[in-house]
Each structure stands twice: as structure tokens, then as C-alpha cells.
């Protein structure tokens, strides 16, 4: 109870499910939550591209403008493509959904794995980059970069565990401050170029050529600059974050984000070109431009730097918005354990947030807070997802052939080809710089998702109700002395065996199932009647609605109410418990049964009967073993 109370204080009181619509965000709050990753890339995308071009000497830096224009063209294609994806899939038009519906479930796992990896890298790299920006301002913090990265990770995770609305409030202001500062940088810079500097570009500092300027180097610079496109996927994946009409609001927000990203990227690259800025390991490109435009030590320069620091840290929030939603989709499709689709008390997928916290912390620890290695892997996953998503949309338009389908298909085909070329360039050019780890990790994650999906389907089939089972029956008793309350996690064979056992030990049995949506209550009642047969008054099915995210509390409250209503009767709580045959099954089964037993055992003596059902092998019936244990109390009201 102490741990639960402390957790409630940290993340806030439980919210009713009816408030989930109120937890959805308006566009002005959804934009910073889902776009901070993409918008923050303005701080390093131009520098990443210049860092490759300078290998061919300072004269090659003039190619930064045409490369940026090519990146902007690609941004336009991808943004328009994902707007179409949102229209086609209004409940979430991310790469996984599009690939699953059009390319098949096996190919969709590649898109899902790529996005899961990219989200984890996004969180880790953004936080490490923000920490390095802070330590560059305060060199005394340099030895503590790892600890600072972990602290920032914990703070971002905590904000997201409190729920979407709180995250929106926390992250909105710094994101908009950064956008405003880039706008001021552009306006003041253009004014200075017009009134004082002139529109003749300054020559950059002389740098000796280390490599010849060729097509491969230009493509490398282009692929490095494409790090500006990480995060575009998040809005189409997180459509459910928006207020209704969610799809329309997501499309509008995606267009605004694309416009901001393209404009800010062009402004930074253009000003860097006009002022002859070259990469410097001690000072970022954006900081060099800020010094030239605002002046070193000016208030506006410090605001620019601080807002850059904050948005780099907050860019990790895009991953915390997208990763749990994608994990919940995968759990719904049985590709991840069912715990990943459980809503927490704050109406967020807190298990998904917890997994992302753990994985991101591991990446930060392995990299020791340094982005040098991790940044080389940054865009590989997202471009894999881009390519599969747009290829899936090509097939989508081909099948539907609605009015205007040729133009839409051509746009998506162009996008698929372009992103695939960039993907190949990233793999080839950055393979030795660390991209090999993602090339290896991607098929491993796909294999893991496929294994879980295969085993989940096998288990569900093996636990399905036997269509030829005998009807459940309990002889009515005018003076019942023993009531049994059976927890039903689903209408499956273990549940029916638990009910059958309860009928053998008690003269009043209530099978209880907690439903999330009352619309499914009628269908469940019909399925119960079909499988269990006609019932007497001594055996009834009770469907409880869960006003909050917890499915256990309504059942626990029902047990307490029945004990108080019938103090003269002995009450036994009966729970089906599936005995797994391997370690993987342990993550797929019985999680709520464990939690339910702990909840009912806390501060109250009760009688429990566990009906253990061994998972059968294919083609053989399951073995049912009944085990009862007692914390038995003679005085039911004893606490």
C-alpha cells in the first residue's frame, strides 16, 4: 500500500476512462509533443551535412544550399505522403499500420522494429546531445554527463507518466520559444544582410581537402542532413493524441510542422552560407550564426542557446509519445506481451514508457553519455519505416483506384524510391561508423516480434473453449452457505474449468468479468450463453464496468461488497491460472491473476482456490489441476 500511495503521489491521481477524451490535446499542445524531435533537428542537421562536405575542402561548403533544398523537397514528399496515410488510416497512419494493411504482417514487423529502434535512439541521442550542450556552457559539468543524461531521462519519463496534458504543458513553452528564436534569428539576419552586410556570401575559412568531391561524398552529406527528418512519423502514429476530429487535426498539425521544419532548416543553412560558417568542433554552426546575428554575449544569443538546449532535451518526448502507442498496437496484434496495451491510472501506456526508459538508459550507459557513436544510427530506422510506409501506400492506391489515385500513387512511389536511396546511402556510408549494429539489431527485433506473435496465437488456440464441453450447471439451494466468486479474464477453457470447479464446491457461484466498453457486454453475454448453456439462478455471469484504467479494482470491490452483503456465508475467490510450458508463456499469461491475488491478499484474510490449467500440446486436451490455499479465516470481517 505504501508503494502504491507513493506512486500515486508521483504520477497523480487516477483518471476515469471517461476523461480519456479530455486528455486528448488541442493542436497547439500536440504540436510540441509530437514535433519536438523533428524541429530540434534544425540545431544539428545543417552541421551534420557541412561536416561531411568539409572533407572535400572549404570550397565544397557551397553545396550546402542545393543539398538543403533537396532535403526540403524530400520533407515535402514525406509530409504529403503521411497526410495521405492519416486520411487512409484515421486511427493511426504510421508505417506499421500502413505496412500491415498493404504489405502483409511479416513485412510490417520490419517497419515496427525499425520504429522501435529509432524511438529508443531518439530518446537517448536527444538527451545526450542536450547534456553536451549544457556541459559546453558549464565545463565543470563535463565529468557528470552520464549522470545528467540519466537525470534528464528520468524527468522526461516522469512527465509522461503523469499523462498527456501535463506533458503538453511542460513541453509546449520551450518548443515554441525555440521556434520564435529561429524566427528572430532569421528576421534579424535578413535585416543585417540587407542593411549592412550585403548579399555577397563570405568565403568560409580555408580547409584542406581530405577527400575528392564526388557523388558518393555528396550523397553522404545529403544522408547526414536527412537527420532533420527524424520525428516526422510521430504525428501520423499518434493520431489518437489529438482531440476530435483527430484525423483532421493531425493532418493540419503535420502540415504546420513540415512547414516550420523546412523554413527553419532553410533559414539556418542560408544564413550559414551567407556568413561563411564552417564546422567547428568547439562551437556549433547554429551558435556561430547566433554570434554573427545577435552578437556574442547578448541576451538574444543566450536565449537562442538555452532554447536550443531545452528543445534538444525535449526532443526525447517524441519518442515517449510514439513508442508506447506503437507498442500498444503491437500488443493488440499479439506481437508483444499484453501488458504493453494496459492503460495506467493516468490514461497512458505506462508499461511502454517504462520499457523505453530502460532501453534508453541502457543506450546512454553504453555510450557513456557521448553521442558520437549513437548519432550515426539515428536516421537508419526512420528511413526504413519511411520506405515501407510509402511503398504500402502505393499498393493502397493501386487497390482502391479512387478518383485521383494516379497522382497519389505517383507521389508515394517517388517518396518510396527517394527514401530507399537515402537508406542505402546511410547503410553504406555509415556502416563502419556504427550502422552495422542497427543492421544486426533490426532482424533480431523482427525475429523476436514474430516469435511472440506465433506463440501467442498458438496459446490462444490451445486455450480456446471446447465447443463440445458439457453445459455448466449448479443445483439451486434455498439456503446457500458457501458462495464462490470466479474471476474471468476471458471466455476461454481455463475460465470455464474454474467455473465448473466453483460449482462443485459452492452452492452459489458468480462468474465475474470486468469490461472496458459496455458495448461489448451484450456480445459477451451471448457468447457465455452459447458456450456455457442455460443457467440457473445459483450460477450467474456478472459483467462489471471499469470507470478507471484498472480492471482489478472493480472485481476487488465486488468481492468486498459480497462479503459484507452475505456475512453468514463462506466466500471463496476462484481464479483460473494457466501453467506455462516455457519462459515466453510466462510473459503472455496470468499477469492479472498475480496482481489480483496480491490485491485481495492485502490486509484481509480470504480463501482462494486456484484452478491450474496446463497448456495442452496441439491436438490434446488440457489438464486441469485444482489447488486451494487458505489464508482461511473463521471470522470473515477480520482484517
C-alpha positions as CSV (number, residue, x, y, z in Angstrom):
1,X,0.0,0.0,0.0
2,X,2.9,2.4,0.8
3,X,4.4,1.8,-2.7
4,X,1.0,2.4,-4.4
5,X,0.5,5.6,-2.4
6,X,3.9,6.9,-3.3
7,X,3.4,6.1,-6.9
8,X,0.1,7.9,-6.9
9,X,1.7,11.0,-5.4
10,X,4.4,10.9,-8.1
11,X,2.3,10.5,-11.2
12,X,-1.0,11.9,-9.9
13,X,-4.4,10.6,-9.0
14,X,-6.1,8.0,-11.2
15,X,-8.2,9.4,-14.0
16,X,-11.5,7.9,-15.1
17,X,-11.7,6.3,-18.6
18,X,-14.5,8.8,-19.4
19,X,-11.9,11.5,-19.2
20,X,-9.7,10.0,-21.9
21,X,-11.3,12.3,-24.5
22,X,-10.4,15.3,-22.2
23,X,-6.8,14.0,-22.1
24,X,-6.5,14.4,-25.8
25,X,-4.8,17.5,-26.8
26,X,-5.5,20.6,-28.9
27,X,-3.3,21.2,-31.9
28,X,-1.2,23.9,-30.1
29,X,-0.2,21.4,-27.4
30,X,0.0,18.3,-29.6
31,X,2.4,20.1,-32.0
32,X,5.3,20.4,-29.4
33,X,4.7,17.0,-28.0
34,X,4.9,15.2,-31.4
35,X,7.2,17.6,-33.3
36,X,9.9,18.5,-30.8
37,X,12.2,15.8,-32.3
38,X,11.8,17.0,-35.9
39,X,12.0,20.7,-35.0
40,X,15.1,20.2,-32.8
41,X,17.0,18.6,-35.7
42,X,17.4,22.1,-37.1
43,X,20.1,22.5,-34.4
44,X,22.3,19.8,-35.9
45,X,21.1,18.8,-39.4
46,X,22.9,21.6,-41.3
47,X,26.1,21.0,-39.2
48,X,25.9,17.2,-40.0
49,X,25.8,17.9,-43.7
50,X,28.6,20.5,-43.5
51,X,30.7,18.1,-41.5
52,X,30.8,15.8,-44.5
53,X,31.2,18.4,-47.2
54,X,34.2,20.0,-45.5
55,X,36.1,16.7,-46.1
56,X,36.4,17.9,-49.7
57,X,37.7,21.3,-48.6
58,X,36.1,24.6,-47.8
59,X,35.1,25.2,-51.4
60,X,32.7,22.3,-51.2
61,X,30.6,24.0,-48.5
62,X,28.7,26.0,-51.1
63,X,26.9,22.8,-51.9
64,X,25.1,23.0,-48.6
65,X,22.3,25.1,-50.1
66,X,21.4,22.7,-53.0
67,X,21.6,19.8,-50.6
68,X,19.3,21.5,-48.2
69,X,16.8,22.3,-51.0
70,X,16.9,18.6,-51.9
71,X,16.3,17.6,-48.3
72,X,13.4,20.1,-48.1
73,X,11.9,18.6,-51.3
74,X,12.1,15.2,-49.6
75,X,10.5,16.6,-46.5
76,X,7.6,17.9,-48.6
77,X,7.2,14.5,-50.2
78,X,7.2,12.6,-46.9
79,X,4.9,15.1,-45.2
80,X,2.3,14.9,-48.0
81,X,2.7,11.2,-48.0
82,X,1.9,10.9,-44.3
83,X,-1.0,13.3,-44.6
84,X,-2.5,10.8,-47.1
85,X,-1.6,8.0,-44.6
86,X,-3.6,9.8,-41.9
87,X,-6.6,10.1,-44.2
88,X,-6.5,6.5,-45.2
89,X,-5.9,5.3,-41.6
90,X,-7.5,7.9,-39.2
91,X,-6.9,5.7,-36.1
92,X,-3.1,5.9,-36.6
93,X,-1.5,6.0,-40.0
94,X,2.1,5.2,-39.1
95,X,4.4,3.0,-41.0
96,X,3.5,-0.1,-39.1
97,X,-0.3,0.2,-39.8
98,X,0.3,1.1,-43.5
99,X,2.7,-1.8,-44.0
100,X,0.5,-4.3,-42.1
101,X,-2.6,-3.5,-44.2
102,X,-0.8,-3.4,-47.6
103,X,2.5,-5.3,-47.4
104,X,1.5,-8.1,-45.1
105,X,2.0,-8.8,-41.4
106,X,5.5,-10.1,-41.8
107,X,6.8,-7.1,-43.7
108,X,5.0,-4.8,-41.2
109,X,7.2,-6.2,-38.4
110,X,10.2,-4.8,-40.2
111,X,8.6,-1.3,-40.1
112,X,7.6,-1.8,-36.4
113,X,11.1,-3.0,-35.4
114,X,12.7,0.0,-37.3
115,X,10.5,2.4,-35.5
116,X,11.0,0.9,-32.1
117,X,14.8,1.1,-32.5
118,X,14.5,4.6,-33.8
119,X,12.4,5.8,-30.9
120,X,14.9,4.4,-28.4
121,X,17.8,6.1,-30.2
122,X,15.8,9.3,-30.5
123,X,15.3,9.5,-26.7
124,X,18.9,8.6,-25.9
125,X,20.6,10.7,-28.5
126,X,18.5,13.8,-27.9
127,X,19.1,13.7,-24.1
128,X,22.8,13.1,-24.6
129,X,23.0,16.0,-27.0
130,X,21.2,18.2,-24.6
131,X,23.6,17.3,-21.8
132,X,26.6,18.0,-24.0
133,X,25.1,21.4,-24.9
134,X,24.8,22.1,-21.1
135,X,28.3,20.9,-20.4
136,X,29.7,23.1,-23.2
137,X,28.1,26.1,-21.4
138,X,29.3,24.9,-18.0
139,X,32.5,22.9,-18.5
140,X,32.6,21.9,-14.8
141,X,29.7,19.5,-15.6
142,X,31.7,17.6,-18.2
143,X,32.7,14.7,-15.9
144,X,29.0,14.3,-15.0
145,X,27.5,14.0,-18.4
146,X,26.3,10.4,-17.9
147,X,24.6,11.2,-14.6
148,X,23.0,14.3,-16.1
149,X,21.7,12.3,-19.1
150,X,20.1,9.8,-16.7
151,X,18.6,12.5,-14.6
152,X,17.0,14.2,-17.7
153,X,15.7,10.8,-18.9
154,X,14.0,10.3,-15.5
155,X,12.4,13.7,-15.6
156,X,11.1,13.3,-19.1
157,X,9.8,9.8,-18.2
158,X,8.1,11.2,-15.1
159,X,6.4,14.0,-17.0
160,X,5.0,11.5,-19.5
161,X,3.8,9.1,-16.7
162,X,1.7,11.9,-15.4
163,X,-0.3,12.0,-18.6
164,X,-0.6,13.8,-21.9
165,X,-2.0,17.0,-20.6
166,X,0.8,17.5,-18.1
167,X,3.4,16.6,-20.8
168,X,1.8,19.2,-23.1
169,X,2.1,21.9,-20.6
170,X,5.7,21.1,-19.8
171,X,6.9,20.8,-23.4
172,X,4.9,23.5,-25.2
173,X,6.7,26.6,-24.0
174,X,10.4,25.6,-24.7
175,X,9.4,24.3,-28.2
176,X,7.7,27.5,-29.1
177,X,10.5,29.6,-27.6
178,X,13.0,27.8,-29.9
179,X,10.7,28.4,-32.9
180,X,10.4,32.0,-32.0
181,X,14.2,32.4,-31.6
182,X,14.9,30.8,-35.0
183,X,12.3,33.2,-36.4
184,X,14.1,36.2,-34.7
185,X,17.4,34.9,-35.9
186,X,16.1,34.8,-39.5
187,X,14.5,38.3,-39.4
188,X,17.5,40.0,-37.8
189,X,19.8,38.1,-40.1
190,X,18.0,39.1,-43.2
191,X,17.8,42.7,-41.9
192,X,21.6,42.7,-41.3
193,X,22.2,41.2,-44.8
194,X,20.0,43.9,-46.4
195,X,21.2,46.9,-44.5
196,X,24.9,46.2,-43.5
197,X,26.5,43.0,-44.7
198,X,25.2,42.9,-48.3
199,X,24.0,39.8,-50.1
200,X,27.5,38.7,-51.2
201,X,28.4,35.4,-49.4
202,X,31.5,35.4,-47.3
203,X,34.2,32.8,-48.1
204,X,34.4,30.2,-45.4
205,X,37.7,29.6,-43.5
206,X,40.2,27.7,-45.7
207,X,40.2,23.9,-45.1
208,X,42.4,21.4,-46.9
209,X,40.6,18.7,-48.9
210,X,40.9,15.3,-47.3
211,X,38.8,13.5,-49.9
212,X,37.8,14.3,-53.5
213,X,34.4,15.8,-54.1
214,X,32.4,13.1,-55.8
215,X,28.9,11.8,-56.0
216,X,29.4,9.5,-53.0
217,X,30.6,12.3,-50.8
218,X,27.6,14.5,-51.8
219,X,25.2,11.6,-51.1
220,X,26.8,11.1,-47.7
221,X,26.3,14.8,-46.9
222,X,22.8,14.6,-48.1
223,X,22.1,11.5,-45.9
224,X,23.7,13.2,-42.9
225,X,21.5,16.3,-43.4
226,X,18.4,14.0,-43.6
227,X,18.7,13.6,-39.9
228,X,16.4,16.6,-40.0
229,X,13.6,14.2,-40.9
230,X,13.6,12.1,-37.8
231,X,10.4,12.5,-36.0
232,X,8.1,13.2,-38.9
233,X,6.5,9.8,-38.4
234,X,5.3,10.6,-34.9
235,X,2.2,12.7,-35.8
236,X,0.8,10.0,-38.1
237,X,1.4,7.4,-35.5
238,X,0.0,9.5,-32.6
239,X,-3.3,10.5,-34.2
240,X,-5.1,9.3,-31.1
241,X,-3.4,12.0,-29.1
242,X,-5.4,14.7,-30.9
243,X,-8.9,16.0,-30.0
244,X,-11.7,15.2,-32.3
245,X,-11.8,15.4,-35.2
246,X,-8.5,13.7,-34.6
247,X,-7.5,12.8,-38.2
248,X,-8.2,16.3,-39.5
249,X,-6.3,17.9,-36.6
250,X,-3.4,15.6,-37.2
251,X,-3.2,16.4,-40.9
252,X,-3.2,20.1,-40.1
253,X,-0.6,19.8,-37.4
254,X,1.6,17.7,-39.7
255,X,1.4,20.3,-42.4
256,X,2.3,23.1,-39.9
257,X,5.2,21.0,-38.6
258,X,6.5,20.3,-42.1
259,X,6.3,24.0,-43.0
260,X,8.2,25.0,-39.8
261,X,10.8,22.4,-40.3
262,X,11.5,23.3,-43.9
263,X,11.5,27.0,-43.2
264,X,13.8,26.8,-40.2
265,X,16.2,24.4,-42.0
266,X,16.5,26.7,-45.0
267,X,17.0,29.7,-42.8
268,X,19.8,28.2,-40.8
269,X,21.6,26.8,-43.9
270,X,21.1,30.0,-45.8
271,X,22.4,32.3,-43.1
272,X,25.4,29.9,-42.6
273,X,26.1,30.1,-46.3
274,X,25.9,33.9,-46.4
275,X,28.2,34.3,-43.3
276,X,30.7,31.7,-44.5
277,X,30.2,29.4,-41.5
278,X,32.2,26.2,-41.4
279,X,32.0,23.3,-38.9
280,X,34.0,23.9,-35.7
281,X,34.4,21.2,-33.0
282,X,34.3,23.8,-30.3
283,X,31.3,25.9,-31.5
284,X,28.1,24.6,-33.2
285,X,27.1,26.1,-36.6
286,X,23.9,27.5,-35.0
287,X,25.9,29.2,-32.3
288,X,28.3,30.7,-34.9
289,X,25.3,32.1,-36.7
290,X,23.9,33.4,-33.5
291,X,27.1,35.3,-32.7
292,X,27.2,36.9,-36.1
293,X,23.5,37.9,-36.0
294,X,22.8,38.7,-32.3
295,X,26.4,39.4,-31.1
296,X,28.4,37.4,-28.6
297,X,27.1,37.7,-25.0
298,X,23.8,39.4,-26.0
299,X,20.6,38.4,-24.3
300,X,19.1,37.1,-27.6
301,X,22.2,34.9,-28.2
302,X,21.8,33.3,-24.7
303,X,18.1,32.8,-25.3
304,X,18.9,31.1,-28.6
305,X,21.4,28.8,-26.9
306,X,19.2,28.0,-23.9
307,X,16.2,27.3,-26.1
308,X,18.4,25.0,-28.3
309,X,19.5,23.2,-25.1
310,X,15.9,22.7,-23.9
311,X,14.5,21.5,-27.2
312,X,17.3,19.0,-27.7
313,X,16.3,17.6,-24.3
314,X,12.6,17.7,-25.0
315,X,13.0,16.1,-28.4
316,X,13.2,12.8,-26.5
317,X,9.5,13.4,-25.7
318,X,8.5,12.5,-29.3
319,X,9.8,9.0,-28.6
320,X,7.8,8.9,-25.3
321,X,4.7,9.8,-27.3
322,X,5.3,7.4,-30.2
323,X,6.9,4.3,-28.6
324,X,4.1,3.4,-26.1
325,X,1.4,3.9,-28.8
326,X,3.3,1.6,-31.3
327,X,4.0,-1.0,-28.6
328,X,0.3,-1.0,-27.7
329,X,-0.6,-1.6,-31.4
330,X,1.9,-4.5,-31.5
331,X,0.4,-5.9,-28.3
332,X,-3.1,-5.7,-29.8
333,X,-1.7,-7.7,-32.7
334,X,-0.1,-10.2,-30.2
335,X,3.4,-9.3,-31.3
336,X,4.3,-8.1,-27.8
337,X,3.1,-9.2,-24.4
338,X,-0.4,-7.9,-23.5
339,X,0.9,-5.8,-20.7
340,X,2.1,-3.3,-23.3
341,X,-1.5,-2.3,-24.1
342,X,-2.6,-1.8,-20.5
343,X,-3.5,1.8,-19.7
344,X,-2.1,3.2,-16.5
345,X,-4.1,5.2,-13.9
346,X,-3.1,8.4,-15.8
347,X,-4.5,7.0,-19.1
348,X,-1.1,6.5,-20.7
349,X,0.6,3.3,-21.7
350,X,2.9,3.3,-18.6
351,X,4.4,-0.1,-19.4
352,X,5.6,1.1,-22.8
353,X,7.0,4.2,-21.1
354,X,8.8,2.0,-18.6
355,X,10.4,-0.1,-21.3
356,X,11.5,2.9,-23.3
357,X,13.1,4.3,-20.1
358,X,15.0,1.1,-19.5
359,X,16.2,0.8,-23.1
360,X,17.2,4.4,-23.4
361,X,19.1,4.3,-20.1
362,X,21.0,1.2,-21.4
363,X,22.0,3.1,-24.6
364,X,23.1,6.1,-22.6
365,X,25.1,3.9,-20.3
366,X,26.8,2.1,-23.2
367,X,27.7,5.3,-24.9
368,X,28.7,6.9,-21.6
369,X,26.7,10.0,-22.4
370,X,28.5,10.6,-25.7
371,X,26.5,10.9,-28.9
372,X,29.5,10.2,-31.2
373,X,28.5,6.6,-31.9
374,X,24.7,6.7,-31.4
375,X,24.2,9.7,-33.8
376,X,25.4,7.6,-36.7
377,X,22.5,5.3,-36.2
378,X,19.9,8.0,-35.9
379,X,18.2,8.0,-39.3
380,X,18.6,4.4,-40.4
381,X,15.5,3.1,-38.7
382,X,13.2,6.0,-39.7
383,X,14.1,5.8,-43.4
384,X,13.4,2.1,-43.3
385,X,10.0,3.0,-41.9
386,X,9.5,5.8,-44.5
387,X,10.3,3.4,-47.4
388,X,7.9,0.7,-46.2
389,X,5.1,3.1,-45.4
390,X,5.2,4.8,-48.8
391,X,5.5,1.5,-50.7
392,X,2.5,0.3,-48.8
393,X,0.5,3.4,-49.8
394,X,1.4,2.8,-53.4
395,X,-0.3,-0.6,-53.2
396,X,-3.1,1.0,-51.2
397,X,-4.0,3.5,-54.0
398,X,-3.5,0.8,-56.6
399,X,-6.1,-1.4,-55.0
400,X,-8.7,1.3,-54.3
401,X,-8.3,3.3,-57.5
402,X,-10.4,6.2,-56.2
403,X,-10.6,9.5,-58.1
404,X,-7.1,11.0,-58.3
405,X,-5.4,7.7,-57.4
406,X,-2.7,8.0,-60.1
407,X,-1.3,11.2,-58.7
408,X,-1.3,9.9,-55.1
409,X,0.3,6.7,-56.2
410,X,3.0,8.6,-58.2
411,X,3.8,10.8,-55.2
412,X,4.1,7.8,-52.8
413,X,6.2,5.9,-55.5
414,X,8.5,8.9,-55.7
415,X,8.8,9.1,-51.9
416,X,9.5,5.3,-51.6
417,X,12.2,5.5,-54.2
418,X,13.8,8.6,-52.7
419,X,13.8,7.3,-49.1
420,X,15.1,3.9,-50.3
421,X,18.1,5.5,-52.0
422,X,18.8,7.5,-48.8
423,X,18.5,4.4,-46.8
424,X,21.1,2.6,-49.0
425,X,23.4,5.6,-48.7
426,X,23.1,5.6,-44.9
427,X,23.8,1.9,-44.7
428,X,26.9,2.0,-47.0
429,X,28.4,5.3,-45.8
430,X,27.9,4.8,-42.1
431,X,28.2,1.0,-41.8
432,X,31.7,1.1,-40.3
433,X,30.7,4.1,-38.1
434,X,28.2,2.0,-36.1
435,X,25.3,1.5,-38.5
436,X,26.2,-2.2,-38.5
437,X,24.7,-2.5,-35.0
438,X,21.3,-1.5,-36.3
439,X,21.6,-3.7,-39.4
440,X,22.1,-6.6,-37.0
441,X,19.6,-5.4,-34.4
442,X,16.7,-4.9,-36.9
443,X,16.3,-8.6,-37.9
444,X,16.8,-9.7,-34.3
445,X,13.9,-7.5,-33.2
446,X,11.8,-8.7,-36.1
447,X,12.5,-12.3,-35.2
448,X,11.5,-11.6,-31.6
449,X,8.2,-10.0,-32.6
450,X,7.5,-12.9,-34.9
451,X,8.3,-15.5,-32.2
452,X,5.9,-13.7,-29.7
453,X,3.2,-13.5,-32.3
454,X,3.5,-17.1,-33.3
455,X,3.4,-18.4,-29.7
456,X,0.6,-16.0,-28.7
457,X,-1.6,-17.4,-31.5
458,X,-0.7,-21.0,-30.5
459,X,-1.6,-20.4,-26.9
460,X,-4.9,-18.7,-27.7
461,X,-5.8,-21.6,-29.9
462,X,-4.9,-24.1,-27.2
463,X,-6.9,-22.2,-24.6
464,X,-10.0,-21.7,-26.8
465,X,-13.2,-23.1,-25.3
466,X,-14.1,-26.7,-26.2
467,X,-17.2,-26.5,-28.4
468,X,-18.3,-29.9,-27.2
469,X,-17.9,-29.3,-23.5
470,X,-20.8,-30.1,-21.1
471,X,-23.0,-27.3,-20.0
472,X,-22.3,-25.7,-16.7
473,X,-25.0,-26.4,-14.1
474,X,-25.5,-25.7,-10.4
475,X,-28.4,-27.1,-8.4
476,X,-30.3,-24.2,-6.7
477,X,-30.2,-24.1,-2.9
478,X,-32.8,-22.3,-0.9
479,X,-30.3,-21.6,1.9
480,X,-26.8,-21.2,0.4
481,X,-24.0,-21.3,2.9
482,X,-21.0,-21.1,0.5
483,X,-20.6,-18.6,-2.3
484,X,-17.8,-18.7,-4.9
485,X,-16.8,-15.7,-6.9
486,X,-14.8,-16.6,-10.1
487,X,-12.5,-14.2,-11.9
488,X,-12.9,-14.4,-15.6
489,X,-10.1,-12.9,-17.7
490,X,-11.8,-14.1,-20.8
491,X,-14.2,-16.7,-22.2
492,X,-11.6,-19.5,-22.6
493,X,-11.3,-23.0,-21.4
494,X,-9.3,-22.3,-18.2
495,X,-12.1,-19.8,-17.2
496,X,-14.8,-22.4,-17.8
497,X,-12.9,-25.0,-15.8
498,X,-12.6,-22.6,-12.9
499,X,-16.4,-22.0,-13.0
500,X,-17.0,-25.8,-13.2
501,X,-14.8,-26.3,-10.1
502,X,-16.6,-23.5,-8.3
503,X,-19.9,-25.2,-9.0
504,X,-18.5,-28.4,-7.3
505,X,-17.6,-26.7,-4.0
506,X,-20.2,-24.0,-3.6
507,X,-24.0,-23.6,-3.7
508,X,-23.9,-20.0,-5.1
509,X,-21.5,-19.1,-7.9
510,X,-20.9,-15.8,-9.6
511,X,-18.6,-15.6,-12.6
512,X,-17.3,-12.0,-12.8
513,X,-15.8,-10.3,-15.9
514,X,-14.7,-6.7,-16.0
515,X,-15.4,-5.0,-19.3
516,X,-13.8,-1.8,-20.6
517,X,-16.6,-1.0,-23.0
518,X,-20.2,-1.6,-22.2
519,X,-20.9,-2.1,-26.0
520,X,-19.2,-5.5,-25.7
521,X,-21.3,-6.6,-22.7
522,X,-24.1,-7.9,-24.9
523,X,-21.8,-9.9,-27.2
524,X,-20.0,-11.4,-24.1
525,X,-23.4,-12.4,-22.6
526,X,-24.5,-14.1,-25.8
527,X,-21.1,-15.9,-26.1
528,X,-21.4,-17.1,-22.4
529,X,-24.9,-18.5,-23.0
530,X,-23.7,-20.2,-26.2
531,X,-20.7,-21.9,-24.6
532,X,-21.9,-22.4,-21.0
533,X,-25.6,-23.3,-21.7
534,X,-28.7,-22.1,-20.0
535,X,-28.1,-21.2,-16.3
536,X,-30.0,-21.3,-13.1
537,X,-30.2,-18.5,-10.6
538,X,-27.5,-20.2,-8.5
539,X,-24.9,-19.6,-11.3
540,X,-24.8,-16.2,-12.9
541,X,-22.5,-14.1,-15.0
542,X,-21.8,-10.6,-13.8
543,X,-20.3,-8.0,-16.1
544,X,-18.7,-5.1,-14.3
545,X,-17.7,-1.8,-15.9
546,X,-14.4,-0.3,-15.1
547,X,-14.6,3.5,-14.6
548,X,-10.8,3.7,-14.3
549,X,-8.0,2.0,-16.1
550,X,-7.7,-0.8,-13.5
551,X,-9.6,-3.9,-14.3
552,X,-8.8,-5.4,-10.9
553,X,-10.3,-2.8,-8.6
554,X,-14.0,-3.4,-9.7
555,X,-13.6,-7.1,-9.1
556,X,-12.0,-6.5,-5.7
557,X,-14.7,-4.1,-4.7
558,X,-17.3,-6.6,-5.8
559,X,-15.8,-9.3,-3.6
560,X,-15.8,-7.0,-0.6
561,X,-19.4,-6.0,-1.3
562,X,-20.5,-9.6,-1.5
563,X,-18.7,-10.5,1.8
564,X,-20.4,-7.6,3.5
565,X,-23.8,-8.4,2.0
566,X,-23.6,-12.1,2.9
567,X,-21.6,-12.3,6.2
568,X,-23.2,-15.6,7.1
569,X,-21.7,-17.3,4.0
570,X,-18.2,-18.6,3.5
571,X,-16.7,-16.9,0.4
572,X,-14.1,-18.5,-1.9
573,X,-12.4,-16.5,-4.6
574,X,-11.7,-18.8,-7.5
575,X,-9.1,-17.8,-10.2
576,X,-8.1,-19.7,-13.3
577,X,-4.3,-20.0,-13.6
578,X,-2.6,-21.2,-16.8
579,X,0.5,-23.2,-16.2
580,X,3.0,-22.1,-18.9
581,X,5.2,-24.6,-20.7
582,X,8.1,-22.3,-21.4
583,X,9.5,-19.0,-20.3
584,X,7.9,-17.0,-23.1
585,X,4.5,-18.1,-21.9
586,X,5.1,-16.6,-18.5
587,X,5.1,-13.1,-20.0
588,X,2.0,-13.8,-22.0
589,X,-0.2,-15.3,-19.3
590,X,-1.5,-14.8,-15.8
591,X,-0.2,-11.3,-15.1
592,X,-3.5,-10.0,-13.9
593,X,-4.1,-13.2,-11.9
594,X,-0.9,-12.5,-10.0
595,X,-1.9,-8.8,-9.4
596,X,-5.4,-9.8,-8.4
597,X,-4.2,-12.3,-5.7
598,X,-1.9,-9.6,-4.3
599,X,-4.6,-7.0,-4.2
600,X,-7.1,-9.3,-2.4
601,X,-4.5,-10.6,0.0
602,X,-3.5,-7.2,1.2
603,X,-4.9,-6.6,4.7
604,X,-7.6,-9.2,4.6
605,X,-7.7,-13.0,5.2
606,X,-9.6,-14.8,2.5
607,X,-10.0,-18.3,1.0
608,X,-8.5,-18.6,-2.5
609,X,-8.8,-21.5,-4.9
610,X,-6.6,-21.6,-7.9
611,X,-7.7,-23.7,-10.8
612,X,-4.4,-24.6,-12.6
613,X,-4.8,-25.4,-16.2
614,X,-1.8,-26.9,-18.1
615,X,-1.4,-25.6,-21.6
616,X,-2.1,-28.6,-23.8
617,X,0.1,-29.7,-26.6
618,X,-1.5,-29.4,-30.1
619,X,-4.3,-32.0,-30.5
620,X,-4.5,-33.0,-26.8
621,X,-6.9,-31.7,-24.2
622,X,-5.6,-29.6,-21.4
623,X,-5.1,-31.0,-17.9
624,X,-7.0,-29.2,-15.1
625,X,-5.5,-29.4,-11.6
626,X,-7.3,-27.7,-8.8
627,X,-5.2,-26.2,-6.0
628,X,-6.6,-24.4,-3.0
629,X,-4.7,-22.5,-0.4
630,X,-6.0,-20.6,2.5
631,X,-5.3,-17.7,4.4
632,X,-8.6,-19.0,5.7
633,X,-10.3,-17.1,8.5
634,X,-13.2,-18.1,10.6
635,X,-14.3,-14.5,11.2
636,X,-14.9,-13.0,7.7
637,X,-14.7,-9.5,9.0
638,X,-11.3,-9.9,10.5
639,X,-8.8,-7.6,8.8
